[in-house]
Amino acid sequence: MKRVCFHLRVRPDRVAEYRQRHMDVWPEMQDALRATGWHNYTLFLADDGLVTGYLECEDFEESVGAMGHLEVNRRWQEEMAGLFEDMEGSQPDRAMRPLPEIFHVD
């Protein structure tokens, strides 16, 4: 299992909405994440809009790709896209770039 961490940036004027939407993530979206290999998926959000995401999976690209084929993910990404900065026409899940892991204590 690989650990993955990434950053995204929510528009500062949409931080409260982003928090609110994640208080009630659709059950079918949660099921889809689990089914496509997303484990321990966690999001952290700073007041300035910095999102730090963490998950564990076998293969990050494969897990993102599997989600990309699901209708529930398409709907979720479309609804969330306007909340982010610097998407350059991309959906949020396609803009996640893993950070290199440099230390882990077991």
Backbone bond lengths (Angstrom), bond angles and torsions (degrees), N, CA, C in turn:
res aa  C-N    CA-C-N  psi(-1)  N-CA   C-N-CA  omega(-1)  CA-C   N-CA-C  phi
1 M - - - 1.448 - - 1.529 107.95 -
2 K 1.297 116.25 129.57 1.470 121.73 179.42 1.522 109.62 -99.93
3 R 1.318 115.65 144.96 1.462 122.47 174.91 1.522 108.04 -94.73
4 V 1.323 117.00 135.23 1.463 122.41 -179.13 1.518 108.68 -129.16
5 C 1.323 115.52 132.91 1.455 121.94 174.60 1.525 107.55 -128.01
6 F 1.330 116.24 142.02 1.461 120.47 -179.66 1.526 109.44 -147.92
7 H 1.326 115.34 164.01 1.468 122.24 175.30 1.520 109.54 -122.70
8 L 1.313 114.96 145.64 1.457 123.80 167.96 1.525 105.98 -136.99
9 R 1.302 117.39 169.22 1.460 119.77 179.58 1.526 109.79 -129.53
10 V 1.342 114.61 119.81 1.459 122.39 174.91 1.524 107.74 -85.29
11 R 1.312 116.07 143.78 1.464 120.27 176.99 1.533 108.30 -61.30
12 P 1.322 118.04 132.00 1.470 120.29 -175.99 1.530 114.08 -54.36
13 D 1.319 116.94 -33.63 1.460 119.52 -179.65 1.535 112.81 -78.56
14 R 1.342 117.51 -1.28 1.467 121.67 -178.59 1.538 112.52 -119.06
15 V 1.346 116.97 7.61 1.464 121.29 -177.68 1.529 111.41 -58.57
16 A 1.323 117.95 -46.56 1.463 120.77 -178.63 1.533 110.54 -61.68
17 E 1.321 116.88 -40.46 1.468 120.24 179.02 1.524 111.03 -65.97
18 Y 1.330 116.95 -41.01 1.469 120.57 178.32 1.537 110.30 -60.08
19 R 1.328 115.91 -45.46 1.473 119.62 177.69 1.530 110.16 -59.33
20 Q 1.315 116.31 -47.49 1.459 121.07 -177.30 1.531 111.37 -60.59
21 R 1.308 117.13 -44.71 1.469 119.99 -179.17 1.518 112.13 -62.70
22 H 1.316 117.40 -30.37 1.456 119.68 -179.10 1.523 112.76 -85.17
23 M 1.297 117.18 -2.35 1.463 119.91 173.42 1.526 110.62 -78.78
24 D 1.333 116.54 -14.78 1.454 121.05 -177.29 1.530 110.13 -142.76
25 V 1.326 116.53 59.62 1.473 120.53 177.38 1.525 107.56 -67.48
26 W 1.320 115.88 131.99 1.461 121.79 -177.27 1.535 110.87 -51.52
27 P 1.318 117.68 134.06 1.477 119.96 177.57 1.529 112.57 -55.72
28 E 1.348 117.95 -38.17 1.468 119.41 179.92 1.528 111.77 -68.48
29 M 1.337 117.09 -26.91 1.470 120.46 175.24 1.523 109.29 -71.70
30 Q 1.315 116.74 -43.39 1.464 120.09 177.56 1.529 110.94 -61.57
31 D 1.326 116.82 -42.70 1.470 120.62 177.73 1.520 111.16 -62.00
32 A 1.331 116.93 -41.19 1.464 120.82 -179.84 1.529 110.85 -63.95
33 L 1.323 117.21 -42.16 1.467 120.02 178.02 1.524 110.83 -59.71
34 R 1.310 116.22 -47.48 1.476 119.85 179.33 1.531 110.69 -60.90
35 A 1.329 116.63 -44.67 1.467 121.19 -176.54 1.519 112.95 -65.93
36 T 1.333 117.65 -24.75 1.462 120.80 -178.83 1.531 112.43 -101.08
37 G 1.334 116.06 15.34 1.464 119.97 169.90 1.510 117.04 93.94
38 W 1.325 119.06 13.81 1.471 121.93 178.05 1.526 108.04 -87.76
39 H 1.320 116.76 113.29 1.468 121.73 -179.58 1.528 109.30 -118.67
40 N 1.328 115.24 146.32 1.473 121.32 -179.88 1.530 111.65 52.05
41 Y 1.312 117.06 34.50 1.464 121.43 -179.04 1.523 108.60 -69.46
42 T 1.317 115.42 122.00 1.458 122.38 -174.97 1.519 109.14 -137.11
43 L 1.334 115.90 138.17 1.462 121.10 175.18 1.523 109.28 -118.73
44 F 1.315 115.49 139.65 1.459 123.26 174.81 1.524 106.51 -121.62
45 L 1.331 117.42 142.79 1.456 120.91 -176.93 1.520 110.48 -134.16
46 A 1.331 116.39 120.01 1.467 122.19 175.92 1.524 109.37 -82.82
47 D 1.301 116.56 157.14 1.461 121.55 -179.22 1.525 112.93 -59.98
48 D 1.337 117.40 -25.59 1.468 120.18 -179.98 1.532 113.29 -85.02
49 G 1.346 117.39 1.08 1.457 121.70 177.07 1.514 115.58 101.51
50 L 1.323 118.14 -2.08 1.463 119.91 178.80 1.527 109.49 -72.61
51 V 1.326 115.89 120.78 1.459 122.38 176.00 1.522 107.44 -101.63
52 T 1.311 115.83 129.42 1.453 121.79 172.58 1.518 106.65 -115.79
53 G 1.307 115.36 121.92 1.455 120.66 179.33 1.513 111.03 -110.82
54 Y 1.319 115.52 147.54 1.458 122.23 178.16 1.527 107.89 -137.97
55 L 1.320 116.12 138.79 1.451 121.06 172.91 1.511 109.52 -154.42
56 E 1.306 114.68 166.07 1.453 121.94 173.58 1.521 106.98 -122.61
57 C 1.321 116.21 137.03 1.467 121.28 -178.93 1.523 108.93 -158.59
58 E 1.300 115.73 166.78 1.466 120.92 176.26 1.525 110.58 -74.78
59 D 1.338 116.80 -44.70 1.461 121.97 -177.02 1.527 107.48 -147.66
60 F 1.323 117.00 110.93 1.459 121.65 -174.38 1.525 111.92 -60.24
61 E 1.315 117.68 -49.81 1.466 120.74 -178.88 1.528 110.95 -60.07
62 E 1.310 116.59 -39.72 1.462 120.75 179.24 1.535 110.64 -65.92
63 S 1.325 116.87 -41.95 1.463 120.79 179.79 1.525 111.35 -66.37
64 V 1.335 117.47 -42.44 1.470 121.16 176.85 1.527 109.14 -63.69
65 G 1.317 116.88 -43.80 1.458 121.04 -179.99 1.524 112.47 -62.59
66 A 1.316 116.97 -41.67 1.463 120.53 178.81 1.524 110.78 -63.09
67 M 1.319 117.46 -41.13 1.465 120.56 176.88 1.527 110.24 -64.27
68 G 1.315 116.88 -35.62 1.456 121.46 -178.06 1.513 114.24 -61.86
69 H 1.326 117.23 -18.14 1.461 121.24 179.85 1.529 113.10 -91.19
70 L 1.319 117.03 -3.02 1.464 120.19 -174.06 1.524 112.25 -99.31
71 E 1.315 115.67 136.23 1.458 122.10 179.58 1.527 111.86 -60.02
72 V 1.328 117.54 -40.91 1.467 119.91 -178.97 1.531 110.48 -61.78
73 N 1.309 117.38 -37.14 1.462 120.91 178.12 1.525 111.13 -68.40
74 R 1.324 116.99 -41.07 1.465 120.31 178.02 1.518 110.12 -58.57
75 R 1.325 117.89 -45.81 1.472 121.59 179.68 1.527 111.33 -64.14
76 W 1.335 116.62 -43.70 1.469 120.48 -179.60 1.526 110.74 -63.13
77 Q 1.321 116.72 -47.01 1.461 120.93 -178.20 1.530 111.14 -63.03
78 E 1.316 117.07 -39.95 1.469 119.97 178.30 1.525 110.92 -63.18
79 E 1.319 117.02 -41.72 1.467 120.55 179.68 1.525 112.25 -67.83
80 M 1.308 117.35 -33.10 1.465 121.56 -175.19 1.534 113.15 -88.72
81 A 1.314 118.88 -22.05 1.464 122.65 -171.32 1.525 113.32 -53.70
82 G 1.307 118.65 -40.20 1.459 121.41 -177.84 1.514 115.23 -69.54
83 L 1.316 116.64 -9.83 1.464 120.52 -179.75 1.526 112.67 -83.85
84 F 1.329 117.12 -14.90 1.459 121.42 -172.46 1.519 113.33 -101.12
85 E 1.324 114.91 153.57 1.463 122.79 171.24 1.521 108.96 -92.81
86 D 1.321 116.16 156.36 1.470 123.05 168.75 1.524 115.15 55.91
87 M 1.326 117.41 41.43 1.456 119.40 178.65 1.523 111.79 -84.54
88 E 1.322 117.90 -18.89 1.464 122.60 178.48 1.524 111.85 46.73
89 G 1.337 116.46 45.06 1.450 120.96 177.13 1.517 114.64 81.35
90 S 1.319 117.69 1.17 1.452 121.35 -178.24 1.525 110.23 -96.97
91 Q 1.317 115.93 156.05 1.452 120.59 171.80 1.527 108.38 -77.49
92 P 1.344 117.56 153.30 1.469 119.58 -178.94 1.530 113.89 -54.92
93 D 1.328 117.98 -40.19 1.460 118.68 -177.56 1.528 112.64 -68.63
94 R 1.322 118.04 -20.47 1.469 121.59 176.84 1.528 111.95 -87.67
95 A 1.330 116.90 -10.74 1.467 121.29 -179.20 1.533 112.52 -95.86
96 M 1.319 117.33 -3.94 1.473 120.18 -179.64 1.528 109.48 -73.05
97 R 1.316 116.10 121.29 1.463 122.04 178.24 1.526 107.97 -118.17
98 P 1.328 117.79 113.61 1.462 119.51 -178.33 1.530 112.15 -58.92
99 L 1.308 114.66 140.09 1.459 121.52 173.54 1.525 108.26 -84.23
100 P 1.320 117.84 145.85 1.468 119.06 178.04 1.529 110.53 -69.34
101 E 1.303 115.61 132.61 1.463 120.01 175.53 1.523 108.89 -78.44
102 I 1.334 116.43 130.60 1.464 118.73 -179.36 1.519 113.30 -118.16
103 F 1.337 117.55 -11.64 1.470 119.38 178.36 1.515 108.58 -160.76
104 H 1.321 115.13 143.87 1.472 122.06 175.74 1.523 107.82 -151.18
105 V 1.304 116.84 128.71 1.474 120.44 174.15 1.520 107.44 -104.19
106 D 1.309 115.62 130.51 1.455 120.67 -176.60 1.506 111.05 -93.14
